[in-house]
């Protein structure tokens, strides 16, 4: 089963964490990806800041393009990966070891992927 794991934090996190602490956590992040490399279908990527986001939404006259994120959540998605593991329990076990969970306001969202579209009509 494939799961997308999204690494989230709050906008205030960068300002709250001293540079030395952030450097240590990022070192642990690289080690974490190495430890679990065989379980990733795609290593994913860290995302650029939310100030670089573009959002397409539905408008009255059709799609509308706007600068910036259009999320109702307070969290900021900082990156993502795709895990290929047997079940949700293993995905949770891996997510629980995400090094950035040591920092305030961080979380990991786990979401199953739809991997078989064969049931959909053409």
N, C-alpha and C positions, 0 to 999 in steps of 0.2 A: 504494500500500500504506500502511496506517496502522500506526503504531508508538506505543505508550505509552512515554514516557521518564519514569523516576522518578528524582528527585534525592535522593540519600541522603548521610548523614553519620554520624558517631558521636555518642553522647550527650555526649562530652567536648568537642566542637567549640566550642560556645558559650562555654564557660569559657576555652578556650585562645586565642581570637582577640580581640585588643584592639578596642574599640569603633570606633576610627578605621579600622582595617583592614576590619572588617565593613561599615562604611558605604561604603567604596570598592568592595568586592566587590559589594554590593547595587546600587550605581550601575551597575556593569558588567553586572549581571544584567538590569536594565531595558533597557539598550542592546542586549544580546544578544537579548532577546525582540523588540525593534524591528527588528533586522537580519534576523531569520528569520521575521517575522510572516506572510508569505505562505505559509509551509510548515506552519503550524499549523492543524489542523482544529479545535482547541480550545486556547485558551491555557492551560487547566488552572488550577491554583491552588496557592498555598502552603498547607500544612496546619497546623492548630493543633498544639501540643506533644503528645507521646505521652501525657502525663498526662491529656489530655482524651478519649482513645480508649475506645471500647466494643467488645468483641469478642463475637461469637456463635459458639459452638462446639457440636459434637455431644456430648451427654451420654447417659448410659444411658437416661434417661426422656424424651429429646427435646432440643431446643435449650437451651443454657445461655448466659445473658448474664452477662458479667463486665466489670468496669471495667479499663481499661488495655489495652495492645496484647498480642497473643498471637502474637508472631513469634519464630521460632527464630533469626533472624538477629541479629547485633549492630548492624547498621545501622539507622538511623532514616529512614523515608521522609519527606522534608521537603516534597515537592510533586510534581506531575506535569503533563505536557502530552501532547497527542496530535499527532504529526507526520503529515502526509500527503505523503509523498515517494515517488519511483518505486521505491526499493529500500533494502536495509539499508545499503549502502555510503554513501548520502547521509545516512541517519539517523546513522551512525557519525561521518561528517565533521562534522555539526552538533554532535553530543554532545561531540566532542573540543574544541570551542571554548567549552564551558560555563565561565563565569568562576569558579565556585566550585571548580573542579578545582585552582585554585592553593592552596586550603586543605587542610591535612592531614586525612586520613580521609574525604574526600568521593568520591563516584562518581556515575555516571549509568547506570542500568539501561535497556536498550532491549529492548522485548518486542513482537513482532508481535501485532496484534489479529486476532481472528476477526471478519471483517466480513460473511460470507455464511453464514447459517444455513439456506439453502434445502435443503441436503442432509440435514437432520435430519427424522426422521419426526414427523408431527403427532400 
